[in-house]
Amino acid sequence: MRLFRSTLATVAALCTVATGVVLAQPPQPAAAAASDCEGGRRGFRDHPDNASGDSAKPREFWVGNVHFTLEKGVYGSTQIGFGKISGQTRPGDKVWMDWRANGWDNADSVSPWLQCGPFTVRSAGQSLTTPFRRTSTDPQYQFRVCGSLVTAPSAKCSAWW
């Protein structure tokens, strides 16, 4: 009986530790697909892959000779944001944009954020954009650009904007 209790106590301790490890993981977005934000879904709008925003980029980073930018611009009278990959891209490089809204306009949001993409480069040197979404000055309403290269598959993301 003593062996049974000892074994049971060990199993309980291991379950507690395993649960703590699972709970300590950083939040991950829901499973993402490009279709989650294409064709007007969740308030996103499609636009040409050669689109550019204002000259001032809210967020950007480079991986080698590939440039990832969070672009902002105006569509009609509304400020918009979208992600873009450009530079010496290769087929298989990817770009996506994360969006989170924890306040007044979160009807289409996914907790902790919605990943719009990934979108995959199909030819060398191709620029590629994500669909766009309107922006806000509300600090609870944020965007970031993310991507990976076929030669460096670990994802990188900009800071939130």
Secondary structure by P-SEA (a helix, b strand, c coil): caaaaaaaaaaaaaaaaaaaaaaacccccccccccccccccccbbbbbcccccccccccccccccbbbbbbbbbcccbbbbbcccccccccccccbbbbbbcccccccccccbbbcccccccccbbbbbcbbbbbccccccbbbbbbccccccbbbbcccc
